[in-house]
Structures are given as C-alpha cells and as structure tokens.
Amino acid sequence: MNPLVIAPSLLAADFARLGEEVRAVEAAGADWIHFDVMDNHFVPNLTFGPMVLEALKPWSKLKIDAHLMVEPVDALIEGFAAAGADLISIHVEACRHLDRSLRLIRQKGCEVGVVLNPATPVAALDCVLDQVDMVLLMSVNPGFGGQSFLPHVLDKIADVRARIEKTGKPIRLQVDGGVAPDTIGAVVAAGADTVVAGSAIFKKKDYAQAVRDLRAAAAAGVAPVRASA
C-alpha cells in the first residue's frame, strides 16, 4: 500500500477564512487539500466553484484533490482543471459516459479519480479501474459534512483494495465520510491509504494535534467504528 495521506475537507472549514484555513492545515501536517464541489442537483447542497479553487491555489503547495459531486460533469472538469486542480474525482452515478469523462480529466493534465456512493456496487469499477489514479469510496451519503461513518463500507474497502492489488498499479484508495480517530483504524486496516477528514480536523482547536491523533489511531490498528446514524 501507499503511505497514508490525510486530506482535510474544506467543507468543514471556516468559509470566511478559507485561505488561512488552507495554510493552517498545511502547517499542521496535512498531506492534501480535499475540495468538495456540490451543485444542489446531484447532491442537496451547494459549495464552491472553480474561481474559489483558483483563488486558494497560491495559499498552499499541497495537492488539491477536487471531488466533483455534480451533474452534468464534463464542463466542470474543464473549469476545475483550468483553475489548478491537481486531481479530479467524479462519480460513477453522475456520468452518462464515464469512460469519456475520465479520459477528459487525463487530457486536461490532472490525475484521475472515480467515486462510488455507499450503495453503488464495486463492480461499477470493472471497466475503468485501469484508467484511474485513485478510487474514492463514500462512507456517508454525499451532500453534508459531519455525518456518521457507515460500517458496511468496510467490506467495500477490502473488496476494492483486493482489486487494486490485482492490477499491480499504485492506485490510491480514498475514503470520505465520518473519518475520525474512532474510525480511521478500521478504515486503514480494511485497505484505505488516503482519508478525507473534515470535522475531525477543522472542528478542533489544535489542527496539528488533530492530524497527529488521526495518524496515531491509523497506526494503532482497528478502532471501534461508530454505528451509522
């Protein structure tokens, strides 16, 4: 597996201070910045557009991981690539022509991610796994931060990890939703190497301690997982 990456989600940050928040989590030891894009169509919430990402780009040298929870998606792939996203992830469920949309991300010079919602079967990856740099498994239903981890996703993580290992490629496996010190151990033990954490970092007073707590819990092994809400 790849080294563990912790990517704070800006969905939980102080929107009035996004530049300072990005700089603060970089100083706290985060590895990437997770940029959640919601359109109030594919998911019931509205967040950021390409102009916000472009404005934040000078505030940090960390990789910006743009998670597009939008439908249709192709025009925003182009917009976020132009704005400076390093990696763009798109949902299987939001794409009419998934293969074409994934190829568009690559053509625009970005790393490629594909996302599955909690109820989407892992078999949806069968025809595209060889095209991607990362698989993102949602461990909550997308749309809002602060939700509880869905324990049944642990089996999906293990399934996808096995499929990745068969490819022989260094494809990352990211998990997003309810990741905290009491869940990250089980998530990493199941096979994830990249985790998105929102409230577990941005709702703490000491971001550096929050990042250290996540790394320590991940290294300690399986921790209790909260029951789903």
C-alpha positions as CSV (number, residue, x, y, z in Angstrom):
1,M,0.0,0.0,0.0
2,N,0.9,3.6,-0.5
3,P,1.9,5.8,2.5
4,L,-1.1,7.2,4.4
5,V,-2.4,10.5,3.1
6,I,-4.6,12.8,5.2
7,A,-6.7,15.3,3.2
8,P,-8.7,17.8,5.3
9,S,-12.0,18.6,3.7
10,L,-12.7,22.3,3.2
11,L,-16.4,21.6,3.6
12,A,-15.8,21.8,7.4
13,A,-13.5,24.8,7.3
14,D,-14.4,28.4,8.1
15,F,-15.7,29.7,4.7
16,A,-14.9,33.3,5.7
17,R,-11.2,32.4,6.2
18,L,-10.5,29.7,3.5
19,G,-7.1,30.9,2.6
20,E,-6.0,31.0,6.2
21,E,-7.6,27.6,6.8
22,V,-5.7,26.0,3.9
23,R,-2.4,27.5,5.2
24,A,-3.1,26.3,8.7
25,V,-3.8,22.7,7.9
26,E,-0.7,22.6,5.7
27,A,1.3,23.8,8.7
28,A,-0.4,21.2,10.8
29,G,0.9,18.3,8.8
30,A,-1.8,17.6,6.3
31,D,-0.8,16.0,3.0
32,W,-3.5,17.1,0.6
33,I,-6.4,19.6,0.5
34,H,-9.8,18.0,-0.3
35,F,-12.1,20.4,-2.2
36,D,-15.7,19.3,-2.1
37,V,-17.8,20.6,-5.0
38,M,-21.6,20.3,-4.6
39,D,-24.2,21.6,-7.1
40,N,-27.6,21.3,-5.3
41,H,-28.6,18.9,-8.1
42,F,-26.6,15.7,-7.8
43,V,-26.4,16.3,-4.1
44,P,-28.6,18.5,-1.9
45,N,-26.1,21.2,-1.1
46,L,-24.1,24.0,-2.8
47,T,-20.5,24.8,-2.2
48,F,-17.6,26.0,-4.3
49,G,-16.9,26.8,-8.0
50,P,-13.6,26.9,-10.0
51,M,-13.0,30.5,-9.1
52,V,-12.7,29.6,-5.4
53,L,-10.1,26.9,-6.1
54,E,-8.2,29.3,-8.3
55,A,-8.1,31.9,-5.5
56,L,-6.9,29.3,-3.0
57,K,-4.2,27.9,-5.1
58,P,-1.5,30.4,-4.1
59,W,-2.2,29.8,-0.4
60,S,-0.7,26.3,-0.3
61,K,1.7,24.0,-2.1
62,L,-0.3,20.9,-1.2
63,K,-2.1,18.8,-3.8
64,I,-5.6,19.9,-4.3
65,D,-8.0,17.0,-4.7
66,A,-11.2,18.2,-6.3
67,H,-14.2,16.0,-5.6
68,L,-16.9,16.8,-8.1
69,M,-20.4,15.9,-6.8
70,V,-22.1,17.5,-9.8
71,E,-24.2,16.5,-12.7
72,P,-23.5,17.0,-15.6
73,V,-19.8,16.9,-15.0
74,D,-17.8,17.5,-18.2
75,A,-17.9,21.3,-18.3
76,L,-16.8,21.5,-14.6
77,I,-13.9,19.1,-15.3
78,E,-12.6,21.6,-17.7
79,G,-13.2,24.5,-15.3
80,F,-11.5,22.9,-12.3
81,A,-8.6,21.7,-14.4
82,A,-8.1,25.3,-15.7
83,A,-8.4,26.6,-12.1
84,G,-5.5,24.4,-10.9
85,A,-6.9,21.2,-9.5
86,D,-4.2,18.5,-9.3
87,L,-6.6,15.5,-9.1
88,I,-10.2,15.5,-10.1
89,S,-12.6,12.8,-8.9
90,I,-16.0,12.2,-10.5
91,H,-19.0,10.0,-9.5
92,V,-20.0,6.9,-11.4
93,E,-23.6,7.8,-10.6
94,A,-23.3,11.2,-12.2
95,C,-21.8,10.3,-15.5
96,R,-23.7,9.2,-18.6
97,H,-20.4,8.3,-20.4
98,L,-18.0,7.6,-17.6
99,D,-15.1,6.4,-19.8
100,R,-15.2,9.6,-21.8
101,S,-15.3,11.8,-18.7
102,L,-12.4,10.1,-17.1
103,R,-10.4,10.5,-20.3
104,L,-11.2,14.2,-20.3
105,I,-9.7,14.6,-16.9
106,R,-6.5,13.0,-18.1
107,Q,-6.5,15.1,-21.3
108,K,-6.7,18.2,-19.2
109,G,-3.5,17.3,-17.3
110,C,-5.0,16.2,-14.0
111,E,-4.8,12.9,-12.1
112,V,-7.9,10.9,-12.4
113,G,-10.3,9.7,-9.6
114,V,-13.5,7.8,-9.7
115,V,-16.1,7.8,-6.9
116,L,-18.7,5.3,-5.6
117,N,-21.6,6.2,-3.3
118,P,-22.3,3.8,-0.4
119,A,-24.9,1.8,-2.3
120,T,-23.1,1.6,-5.6
121,P,-21.7,-1.9,-6.3
122,V,-17.9,-2.3,-6.6
123,A,-18.5,-3.9,-9.9
124,A,-19.0,-0.5,-11.4
125,L,-15.2,-0.2,-11.4
126,D,-14.6,-3.2,-13.6
127,C,-14.2,-1.4,-16.9
128,V,-12.4,1.7,-15.6
129,L,-10.0,0.7,-12.9
130,D,-7.1,0.6,-15.2
131,Q,-7.7,4.3,-16.2
132,V,-7.6,5.9,-12.7
133,D,-5.1,7.1,-10.2
134,M,-7.5,6.9,-7.3
135,V,-10.7,5.3,-6.2
136,L,-12.8,7.2,-3.7
137,L,-15.4,5.3,-1.6
138,M,-18.0,7.4,0.1
139,S,-18.6,6.2,3.6
140,V,-21.6,8.6,4.1
141,N,-24.2,9.6,1.6
142,P,-22.8,12.7,0.0
143,G,-24.2,16.2,0.5
144,F,-23.3,17.2,4.0
145,G,-20.4,17.1,6.4
146,G,-20.5,15.8,9.9
147,Q,-22.3,12.5,9.2
148,S,-21.6,9.2,10.9
149,F,-19.5,6.6,9.2
150,L,-21.4,3.7,7.5
151,P,-19.8,0.5,8.8
152,H,-20.9,-1.6,5.8
153,V,-18.4,0.3,3.6
154,L,-15.6,-1.5,5.3
155,D,-16.3,-4.6,3.2
156,K,-16.3,-2.4,0.1
157,I,-12.9,-1.0,1.1
158,A,-11.5,-4.5,1.4
159,D,-13.0,-5.5,-1.9
160,V,-11.6,-2.6,-3.8
161,R,-8.2,-3.0,-2.2
162,A,-8.1,-6.6,-3.5
163,R,-9.0,-5.4,-7.0
164,I,-6.3,-2.7,-6.9
165,E,-3.7,-5.2,-5.8
166,K,-4.5,-7.4,-8.8
167,T,-3.7,-4.5,-11.2
168,G,-0.2,-4.1,-9.8
169,K,-0.6,-0.4,-10.1
170,P,-0.1,2.2,-7.3
171,I,-3.8,3.3,-7.4
172,R,-4.8,5.1,-4.2
173,L,-7.9,4.1,-2.3
174,Q,-9.5,7.1,-0.6
175,V,-12.4,7.0,1.9
176,D,-14.5,10.1,2.7
177,G,-17.2,10.5,5.3
178,G,-17.2,10.1,9.1
179,V,-13.4,9.5,9.3
180,A,-12.2,10.3,12.8
181,P,-9.9,8.8,15.4
182,D,-12.5,6.2,16.3
183,T,-13.0,5.0,12.7
184,I,-9.7,5.6,10.9
185,G,-8.1,2.5,12.3
186,A,-10.7,0.2,10.8
187,V,-10.7,2.2,7.5
188,V,-6.9,1.8,7.1
189,A,-6.9,-1.8,8.2
190,A,-9.5,-2.6,5.5
191,G,-7.2,-1.2,2.9
192,A,-7.6,2.6,2.5
193,D,-4.4,4.6,2.1
194,T,-5.9,8.0,1.7
195,V,-8.5,9.5,4.1
196,V,-10.6,12.7,4.0
197,A,-11.3,14.3,7.4
198,G,-13.4,17.3,7.8
199,S,-14.9,17.8,11.3
200,A,-12.2,15.7,12.8
201,I,-9.7,18.4,11.9
202,F,-11.5,21.7,11.3
203,K,-13.7,21.4,14.4
204,K,-10.7,21.0,16.7
205,K,-8.9,24.0,18.2
206,D,-5.5,22.5,17.5
207,Y,-5.2,21.3,13.9
208,A,-1.7,19.8,14.3
209,Q,-2.9,17.7,17.3
210,A,-5.9,16.6,15.3
211,V,-3.7,15.4,12.4
212,R,-1.4,13.6,14.9
213,D,-4.4,11.9,16.6
214,L,-5.6,10.6,13.2
215,R,-2.1,9.3,12.3
216,A,-1.7,7.6,15.7
217,A,-5.1,6.0,15.5
218,A,-4.4,4.7,12.0
219,A,-1.1,3.3,13.1
220,A,-2.6,1.6,16.2
221,G,-4.8,-0.6,14.0
222,V,-8.5,-1.3,14.1
223,A,-10.5,1.0,16.4
224,P,-14.2,0.9,17.2
225,V,-16.5,2.1,14.4
226,R,-19.5,4.2,15.3
227,A,-22.9,2.9,14.4
228,S,-24.4,4.6,11.5
229,A,-27.0,7.3,12.2
